[in-house]
Amino acid sequence: MPDRPILIAGGGIGGLAAALGLARKGFRSIVLEQAPELGEIGAGIQIGPNAFHAFDWLGVGDAARAKAVYIDHLVLMDAVRDERIAAIPLDEPFRRRFKNPYAVVHRADLHMVLLDACRTSDLIELRTRSSVERYEQDGESVTVTLGDGGRLTGSALVGADGLRSKVRAQVVGDAQPRVSGHTTFRSVIPTEQMPEDLRWNAATLWAGPKCHIVHYPLKGGKVFNLVVTCHNDAAEAVAGVPVTKEVVYEGFAHIADRPKQIIERGENWKLWVLCDRDPTPDWVDGRVVLLGDAAHPMLQYLAQGACMALEDAVNLSHHMAETDGKLDAAFAAYNRDRFARTGRVQLNSRLMGEYVYHPAGGQAALRNAVLGNSSREQHYDRVAWLYGVTGLGDAI
């Protein structure tokens, strides 16, 4: 075991999961979060069976399940024709096939499950107001410089500090994230404000030309999460900017009236311009390694950002234990295991946005024909590569 603790830059879902996984294998860590308190912004996220496998491995499966809303279907609607294309059942045959459920959960609730587990561990120290600005290493340790000028030394550094990771800037040295040109607007409303005929216990996608709308219940069905996205060629990355309903409407004038109601019912809309990066194979610099969005930021179209970070945490912790803490071997094995899988998710997320969420004309008609005429098993077969594998690469 290393003499010094492992430093983890970032106290989000990926960073906390990494700390928890390492602690379960006997490794000490210090989580360094730049915010004044540990918490998560945002609203709902979708959790596939692969994430539940990670929760179980991390020892928080029951707690995560207690916070989740178990939806009945993944529903695909044609937003222009106001017609159902497909509804993928998430009932017992799905759970039997993938050995776990599909659910939705509030991001803050999921973060709290991991945070509570970390707080009970004697091997995890949590520090706030501690942004990691840069690192240096000498072959035996890593020293980070914090935003307040302080310095801290550990045996290794895990960069879990998100899309604009300062750790990644040193490890990879690449440019700014790729701006996708897709703008997302988010809102959460009480269930009684949702149009009554749309209060489905489902994760529903209304797909239209260069736009889509997603909605699903959260908080035990008390609220609905609303996420609407348009491909408007936005050139500048912005995050969490309040906007008016009129601004949201601009990308959705061409869709049917019923899905438009969702925009009308939304309140306190905020805007994000989506960014990602191309896959990069090198996540390791000596005693420093990347995890989650710092390693492989992706668009939202496979709903796998948090799921991949959880898988990363499982895999890294596993290899640290398998190698008795030998960092060179552990980090190399982790990088090898995770690069191809996360890269596939990154690129397929882009393709899903283009060919399932936002197509028009003949491409949209082809989507409707293929997905609308698929059997339950055909739908399941298409996602088996994603949901049918654990963070250790084992088939379920």
HELIX and SHEET records of a PDB file:
HELIX    1   1 ILE A   13  ARG A   24  1                                  12    
HELIX    2   2 PRO A   49  LEU A   58  1                                  10    
HELIX    3   3 GLY A   61  LYS A   67  1                                   7    
HELIX    4   4 GLU A   92  PHE A   98  1                                   7    
HELIX    5   5 ARG A  107  ARG A  119  1                                  13    
HELIX    6   6 LYS A  166  VAL A  171  1                                   6    
HELIX    7   7 THR A  191  GLN A  193  5                                   3    
HELIX    8   8 GLU A  196  LEU A  198  5                                   3    
HELIX    9   9 LYS A  219  GLY A  221  5                                   3    
HELIX   10  10 LYS A  245  TYR A  249  1                                   5    
HELIX   11  11 ASP A  257  ARG A  265  1                                   9    
HELIX   12  12 GLY A  292  ALA A  294  5                                   3    
HELIX   13  13 GLN A  300  LEU A  302  5                                   3    
HELIX   14  14 GLY A  305  GLU A  322  1                                  18    
HELIX   15  15 LEU A  327  MET A  352  1                                  26    
HELIX   16  16 GLY A  353  TYR A  357  3                                   5    
HELIX   17  17 GLY A  361  GLY A  372  1                                  12    
HELIX   18  18 ARG A  376  TYR A  387  1                                  12    
SHEET    1   A 6 ILE A 124  ARG A 127  0                                        
SHEET    2   A 6 SER A  29  LEU A  32  1                                        
SHEET    3   A 6 ILE A   6  ALA A   9  1                                        
SHEET    4   A 6 ALA A 156  GLY A 159  1                                        
SHEET    5   A 6 VAL A 288  LEU A 290  1                                        
SHEET    6   A 6 VAL A 284  ASP A 285 -1                                        
SHEET    1   B 2 GLY A  44  ILE A  47  0                                        
SHEET    2   B 2 ALA A 103  HIS A 106 -1                                        
SHEET    1   C 8 GLU A  83  PRO A  89  0                                        
SHEET    2   C 8 HIS A  73  ASP A  78 -1                                        
SHEET    3   C 8 ALA A 202  GLY A 208  1                                        
SHEET    4   C 8 CYS A 211  LEU A 218 -1                                        
SHEET    5   C 8 VAL A 223  HIS A 231 -1                                        
SHEET    6   C 8 ARG A 178  PRO A 190 -1                                        
SHEET    7   C 8 LYS A 270  ASP A 276 -1                                        
SHEET    8   C 8 ALA A 239  PRO A 242 -1                                        
SHEET    1   D 3 VAL A 132  GLN A 137  0                                        
SHEET    2   D 3 VAL A 142  LEU A 146 -1                                        
SHEET    3   D 3 ARG A 151  GLY A 154 -1                                        
END                                                                             
